[in-house]
Amino acid sequence: MSIIHKLPFEWLVGLRYTRAGKGSDNSGFISFISLISVAGIALGVAALIIVLSVMNGFQKQVTDRMLSVLAHIEVFDAAGSMPQWQAASKEALRNPNVLGAAPFVQSEALLQQADGAMRPAVVRGILPAAERNVSEVANTMRQGRIDSLTPGSFNIVLGYALAGALNLHVGDKVTMLLAQAQATPAGLLPRMRTFTVSGIFEAGHAEFDAGMAFISLQDAEKMERLDAPAGLRLRIRDMHAAPQVAQELKKSMSGELVMRDWSQLNAVWFGAVQTEKKMMFIILTLIVTVAAFNLVSTLVMTVTDKQADIAILRTLGASPRSIMKIFMVQGAVAGLLGTVLGVGGGVLVALNIDVIVPFIEQLLGVQFLSKDIYQFTAVPSELRWPDVASIGIVSVILAFAATLYPSWSASRVKPAEALRYE
């Protein structure tokens, strides 16, 4: 005997009702409406998976570009500087999650070109050899080399857009002005120094390419009149674990230290992305909800069409609860089938978006992403299985909820009235 024949009769009848039968004249139409409901759920689930995967891909692309310049964690001493930064670096590296450490000094300055053009910039003092352990700046150089930032050279490496805005090229001079004033015979004047452009980098992130520059650590200390680096920048194995690793380091490292992870350094952007993703999930879930509640009309029509069958089952001893289970099985199977098809289709498209999108672009003769705006032309996609699981669970729950009223209505059918005109 097969497994199907061992199922309770409610399951057997419910599964039979999900297939097209030769009952009344409406059976074919009801089956068609049921098929449309299943297709609607499948399309909604697939759309939700694809859109969230593309959003995850964009988020990863932007985050990776940000972290090519930023470190995962920044460590500061409450005293204002970190004279024993080598010892602090060794303490941090004892944590197995920390891959690299580098000292830095960071300033906000104005950069002035010879003809008077000025642009604000975040100027970071670094040790080029150590910087390779915490960022990818050395790999983003378009002109020159990061190793040109030697002590006392007063060389500067500019972001690509920043150099363009100031019309500067390698070998040109640029004046850096700091907000800290210094006393002169002419009164208080901003602290300034002329630097030579020795390189230009392009991180692929507009904020950094248009507003960041690098100089030697020792030159930055002289400009800020410090006798030690301001802190350490750390790189860890898993950037998503940065908040937890920061807490671990705060407990294990000596001194009064302040920790900031990359999500705190970019809290506005990170929060905006998370909010956008949540809102998109809610909006697209409404599509799945509409498709799921199409099952209501399908089941109501089925209940109306099968009133004679319901009456016969009741006279044979079926309880109202059994009748309710029959139609709940029918609706649940349709919802589960739509969810499985949607998950399968959505995952398939999300994993092959790099093949599908170029094909559509070539077919239609369009380009969805402009390199001038997005810095990349391929539509990114990152499928996350927790998202897929959440979408599948929500879809099944919505489909099940849609079966409750029609199933309850079927359980209320009175046999005598249903058979009166049969």
Secondary structure as the mmCIF struct_conf table of DSSP 4:
data_model
#
loop_
_struct_conf.conf_type_id
_struct_conf.id
_struct_conf.beg_label_comp_id
_struct_conf.beg_label_asym_id
_struct_conf.beg_label_seq_id
_struct_conf.end_label_comp_id
_struct_conf.end_label_asym_id
_struct_conf.end_label_seq_id
TURN_TY1_P TURN_TY1_P1 ILE A 3 ILE A 3
HELX_RH_3T_P HELX_RH_3T_P1 ILE A 4 LYS A 6
BEND BEND1 LEU A 7 LEU A 7
HELX_RH_AL_P HELX_RH_AL_P1 PHE A 9 TYR A 17
TURN_TY1_P TURN_TY1_P2 THR A 18 THR A 18
BEND BEND2 ARG A 19 ARG A 19
BEND BEND3 LYS A 22 SER A 24
TURN_TY1_P TURN_TY1_P3 ASP A 25 ASN A 26
HELX_RH_AL_P HELX_RH_AL_P2 SER A 27 LEU A 67
TURN_TY1_P TURN_TY1_P4 SER A 68 VAL A 69
BEND BEND4 LEU A 70 LEU A 70
BEND BEND5 HIS A 72 HIS A 72
STRN STRN1 ILE A 73 ASP A 77
TURN_TY1_P TURN_TY1_P5 ALA A 78 ALA A 79
BEND BEND6 GLY A 80 GLY A 80
TURN_TY1_P TURN_TY1_P6 PRO A 83 GLN A 84
HELX_RH_AL_P HELX_RH_AL_P3 TRP A 85 LEU A 93
TURN_TY1_P TURN_TY1_P7 ARG A 94 ARG A 94
BEND BEND7 ASN A 95 ASN A 95
TURN_TY1_P TURN_TY1_P8 PRO A 96 ASN A 97
STRN STRN2 VAL A 98 GLN A 112
TURN_TY1_P TURN_TY1_P9 ALA A 114 ASP A 115
BEND BEND8 GLY A 116 GLY A 116
STRN STRN3 MET A 118 ILE A 126
HELX_RH_AL_P HELX_RH_AL_P4 PRO A 128 GLU A 131
TURN_TY1_P TURN_TY1_P10 ARG A 132 VAL A 134
HELX_RH_3T_P HELX_RH_3T_P2 VAL A 137 THR A 140
STRN STRN4 MET A 141 GLY A 144
HELX_RH_3T_P HELX_RH_3T_P3 ILE A 146 SER A 148
TURN_TY1_P TURN_TY1_P11 PRO A 151 GLY A 152
BEND BEND9 SER A 153 SER A 153
STRN STRN5 ASN A 155 GLY A 159
HELX_RH_AL_P HELX_RH_AL_P5 TYR A 160 ALA A 165
TURN_TY1_P TURN_TY1_P12 LEU A 166 ASN A 167
TURN_TY1_P TURN_TY1_P13 VAL A 170 GLY A 171
STRN STRN6 LYS A 173 THR A 184
TURN_TY1_P TURN_TY1_P14 PRO A 185 ALA A 186
STRN STRN7 GLY A 187 PHE A 201
BEND BEND10 GLY A 204 GLY A 204
HELX_RH_AL_P HELX_RH_AL_P6 ALA A 206 ASP A 209
TURN_TY1_P TURN_TY1_P15 ALA A 210 GLY A 211
STRN STRN8 MET A 212 SER A 216
HELX_RH_AL_P HELX_RH_AL_P7 LEU A 217 GLU A 224
TURN_TY1_P TURN_TY1_P16 ARG A 225 ARG A 225
BEND BEND11 ASP A 227 ALA A 228
BEND BEND12 ALA A 230 ALA A 230
STRN STRN9 GLY A 231 ILE A 236
BEND BEND13 ARG A 237 ARG A 237
HELX_RH_3T_P HELX_RH_3T_P4 MET A 239 ALA A 241
HELX_RH_AL_P HELX_RH_AL_P8 ALA A 242 SER A 252
BEND BEND14 MET A 253 MET A 253
BEND BEND15 GLY A 255 GLU A 256
STRN STRN10 LEU A 257 ASP A 261
HELX_RH_AL_P HELX_RH_AL_P9 TRP A 262 LEU A 265
TURN_TY1_P TURN_TY1_P17 ASN A 266 ASN A 266
HELX_RH_AL_P HELX_RH_AL_P10 ALA A 267 ASP A 305
TURN_TY1_P TURN_TY1_P18 LYS A 306 LYS A 306
HELX_RH_AL_P HELX_RH_AL_P11 GLN A 307 THR A 315
TURN_TY1_P TURN_TY1_P19 LEU A 316 GLY A 317
HELX_RH_AL_P HELX_RH_AL_P12 PRO A 320 LEU A 351
TURN_TY1_P TURN_TY1_P20 ASN A 352 ASN A 352
HELX_RH_AL_P HELX_RH_AL_P13 ILE A 353 LEU A 364
TURN_TY1_P TURN_TY1_P21 GLY A 365 GLY A 365
BEND BEND16 PHE A 368 LEU A 369
HELX_RH_AL_P HELX_RH_AL_P14 LYS A 371 TYR A 374
BEND BEND17 GLN A 375 GLN A 375
BEND BEND18 ALA A 378 ALA A 378
HELX_LH_PP_P HELX_LH_PP_P1 VAL A 379 PRO A 380
HELX_RH_AL_P HELX_RH_AL_P15 TRP A 385 SER A 411
TURN_TY1_P TURN_TY1_P22 ARG A 412 ARG A 412
HELX_RH_AL_P HELX_RH_AL_P16 PRO A 415 LEU A 419
TURN_TY1_P TURN_TY1_P23 ARG A 420 TYR A 421
#
